[in-house]
Amino acid sequence: MPPYLLRAFAALALSFASAACADPVTLRVNVFPTAKILPMFAGVDKGIFAKHGLKVEVLHTENSERQREGLAAGTFDIAQSAVDNAVAMVEAAGKDVVIVMGISSGMNEFVVQPDIASVAQVRGRSLIVDAPNTAYALVAKKILLNAGLREGVDYKVKPIGRGSARLEAFFQSREHAAAVMNPPFSIL
């Protein structure tokens, strides 16, 4: 079993074994900085994790690839992300992972520049993504394909990174026509 999995299991086991540990177990959790992680910040701020013997360090990632690399290298213990990143670690990188899942109805939206009135108007421009082969990029590509647009022919895919980087790219150039984003970036 990889060392990062052993650390994660050990931390969980210790946290359940004794909430009154003299030394809390440190868990480094890598996340995308979006509205989805607000409950984790609340748990840290309100001492909920500490009450159960955990010291949670929240680390932000730049993109999916860096998150997967960091998890495999043991830079952090847990990656909070979409499950496709775990699948990519197993299928593409040959790494072992453990998936702990929850389900939500999602907060992601397909967004376009203000001058675009239909999906077909993405033609000749860029779809900006975190990484080109992960969940939200695949969803965006399917939306464009359903509108008759083919990757590499009708539009290009441009890996930019996490939501804040995609939002910044939207403001920098109208050539960046579309993306999948979640709050707060989809609202902005």
JOPE-V921536 format. One record per residue. N is the residue number from 1. RES is the residue in one small letter. PHI is phi as a letter, one per 20 degrees, with the letter a starting at -180 (NA if undefined). OMEGA is omega in whole degrees, 0 to 359 (999 if undefined). D_LAST is the distance of its C-alpha to the last C-alpha in whole Angstrom. Layout:
n=(N:N)
res=(RES:RES)
phi=(PHI:PHI)
omega=(OMEGA:OMEGA)
d_last=(D_LAST:D_LAST)
This chain:
n=(1:2:3:4:5:6:7:8:9:10:11:12:13:14:15:16:17:18:19:20:21:22:23:24:25:26:27:28:29:30:31:32:33:34:35:36:37:38:39:40:41:42:43:44:45:46:47:48:49:50:51:52:53:54:55:56:57:58:59:60:61:62:63:64:65:66:67:68:69:70:71:72:73:74:75:76:77:78:79:80:81:82:83:84:85:86:87:88:89:90:91:92:93:94:95:96:97:98:99:100:101:102:103:104:105:106:107:108:109:110:111:112:113:114:115:116:117:118:119:120:121:122:123:124:125:126:127:128:129:130:131:132:133:134:135:136:137:138:139:140:141:142:143:144:145:146:147:148:149:150:151:152:153:154:155:156:157:158:159:160:161:162:163:164:165:166:167:168:169:170:171:172:173:174:175:176:177:178:179:180:181:182:183:184:185:186:187:188)
res=(m:p:p:y:l:l:r:a:f:a:a:l:a:l:s:f:a:s:a:a:c:a:d:p:v:t:l:r:v:n:v:f:p:t:a:k:i:l:p:m:f:a:g:v:d:k:g:i:f:a:k:h:g:l:k:v:e:v:l:h:t:e:n:s:e:r:q:r:e:g:l:a:a:g:t:f:d:i:a:q:s:a:v:d:n:a:v:a:m:v:e:a:a:g:k:d:v:v:i:v:m:g:i:s:s:g:m:n:e:f:v:v:q:p:d:i:a:s:v:a:q:v:r:g:r:s:l:i:v:d:a:p:n:t:a:y:a:l:v:a:k:k:i:l:l:n:a:g:l:r:e:g:v:d:y:k:v:k:p:i:g:r:g:s:a:r:l:e:a:f:f:q:s:r:e:h:a:a:a:v:m:n:p:p:f:s:i:l)
phi=(NA:f:g:f:f:f:f:f:f:f:f:f:f:f:f:f:f:b:f:d:f:f:d:f:e:e:d:e:d:e:c:e:f:c:f:f:e:g:f:f:f:f:f:f:f:e:m:f:f:g:g:d:n:d:d:e:d:e:d:e:d:e:a:f:f:f:f:f:f:f:f:f:e:n:f:b:e:c:d:e:a:f:f:f:f:f:f:f:f:f:f:e:d:m:e:e:b:d:d:d:d:c:c:c:f:n:c:e:c:e:d:c:f:g:e:e:d:b:g:g:f:f:g:n:c:d:e:e:c:f:c:f:c:c:g:f:f:f:f:f:f:f:g:f:f:f:e:n:d:d:g:n:d:e:b:d:d:c:f:d:p:g:g:f:f:f:f:f:f:g:f:f:b:f:f:f:e:b:a:d:c:c:f:e:f:f:f:f)
omega=(181:183:181:177:178:179:181:179:180:180:179:180:180:181:179:183:183:179:184:179:176:178:180:176:179:174:177:184:181:187:166:182:179:179:182:183:179:177:178:177:178:179:177:184:183:177:182:179:181:179:180:174:181:170:184:175:181:180:181:179:177:182:183:182:179:179:179:179:181:178:180:182:181:178:175:188:184:173:175:188:174:187:180:178:176:178:179:179:181:187:186:185:179:180:175:177:172:181:172:189:166:182:172:178:176:180:185:179:172:183:180:176:183:182:182:181:177:181:180:181:173:182:177:182:185:166:179:187:171:176:188:187:180:194:189:175:180:177:180:179:179:176:180:178:178:176:177:181:183:178:178:178:184:179:177:178:182:177:183:183:186:185:181:178:178:178:179:178:176:182:183:186:175:177:176:192:190:177:168:181:175:183:7:187:178:179:180:999)
d_last=(42:40:40:36:37:40:38:35:38:40:37:37:41:41:38:40:44:43:41:43:43:44:41:38:37:34:32:29:26:24:20:17:15:12:13:16:18:17:21:22:21:23:26:26:26:28:31:31:31:34:36:36:37:34:32:29:27:24:23:20:20:19:20:22:25:25:25:28:30:29:30:33:34:34:32:30:31:29:26:23:22:22:26:26:26:29:31:30:32:35:35:34:35:38:36:37:34:34:31:31:28:27:25:22:21:18:14:13:12:13:11:12:12:12:16:17:18:20:20:23:21:20:24:24:21:19:18:16:17:18:21:23:25:23:22:18:20:23:21:19:22:24:22:22:26:26:25:28:26:28:26:28:30:27:24:24:22:20:20:17:17:15:11:10:13:11:8:10:13:11:10:14:16:16:18:16:15:14:13:13:10:10:8:6:5:6:4:0)
